Amino acid sequence: MACVASKNEQHTSDSADPGDPRNISVDSLLENLVNPCGLSQWLLALLLMLSTSSLATFPVYGNSASPHRCRMEPAVELFAHHNNLTFDQIASRIGPWHGQNTTVHSLQFGCMRYKRNWTEMKLSPVLLANLSTHIEYTTEPCPFGYVHQQSAYHYPQSVVVEFSTVCEHSWLTPFGTSIYMIGMLFGFILGGWSGDRFGRRPTIMAASMLELLTGVWTVLAPNYTNYVLARGLMAVGNTAKINAATCRINHWWRNTSEVKQLRTLWTEEVELQKLSKPMMTASGNILKPRRGFNFLKPLSSPKVARCTLLCVGSMLGLVMGFFGLLLYARILSSYVYLVGFLNALTAIPANILSAVLYRYCLRRKRPLIALTGLAAIVLAASSLYTLIMQPKADLVMTVCSNIALVLVNASVCMCYVYVPELFPSEIRTHAFGLVLGLARIGSIVCTFVNELDRIVAHGVPMLIYAAVFLCVLVTLALLEDTSGENLPDVSQEKC
């Protein structure tokens, strides 16, 4: 009789009327009544976009600086102004400069001046003399700071100009950007951990408040130390909010107020406490469930750890190339506003490209490998052309860097879909945050890689990024492929 009853119940369940309100799912309500792209969803997406600015690209403008020379005594500066001397004329007569037969390295041009009694000597024979008859004197560091050339190519009153991070302090410029990237590292890790531990909405609110307070601190920073610390903490808040919002927006997109109200019409009230009573031992003690959180759970088993490390390697290379190309814009010999605009504009075709490829490709890994390989080829070609031909203008590098930026940006967008699918649901947010956080090591390194353009040769960073993308191809080849379907829920089912 029990078997007959069980079969009858199964037959009743299978033949249930799909029009019965008790069988309506949230997905059907979302599709038929609320609409997937309704006003509520777009307002939430717009709110997140407007409140999440691209703070990482600020160094493109903030660290952009024109050539500089030593600031001279007020009498010398006034004499040069009255005689309408150009920037190059003054710089070439007060110290070593380009075009002179000098033993001083070109990196020191504008950092030293000739050691002379400038206040007592006659200025006309020196500043107005023909450069060919000039005699080289011993040099000394600039005692009164620096004067930067007025240039339409660069952002005026940048951070470099404000805090004089040039010459012996030039290492502070990439170091400050690296501190921001370190903040992004901790922001992604803490955002993923806090989102799973305390909830994604409280994490977003706390991170937004931290970002607001540190933003005010950055604006009012009296020195470079305060500026760097404020930017680093701002990165923590900004990226923690992005990480939690990335996983939270799917929930917001589905569970609007209309869906929640409609669900009350057909959902039966169930007291979950009665379904999960605590167990009692023979001694009368109640066993309560333990609430713990393993910070290194994405590394808990060999398979999951291997998957995590491979994802970190792939994302590290892509993030390194992405931020390296973005920040390289301040080095190119072109208008920083135009280059920055083109770099920002590449996000539109990149997002469209990634969406179209994942819409029509059943597998995740193949289009990702194809785009990364194309980016490596483009960067290697532009770098070799610049190193061999040494053109005066950076037109080829500007075009190729933007093409590569589209490909890399699309690859990063694909990884935001592909990487979470490699992990089970129970650790997806945590693992994704850990991967993105450790991947920020690449963005920390890229600021110093870009300095090789000034120290070694123009175009060298492009060649390095091409080699990094080849390493990314190796790590991607070792990862499993996904299709977005039948994703695991527990750790034993994947990786």
Summary of the structure (lengths in Angstrom):
residues: 495
radius of gyration: 29.8
end to end distance: 44.9
largest distance: 118.0
contacts: 1520
relative contact order: 0.11
helix: 67%
strand: 3%
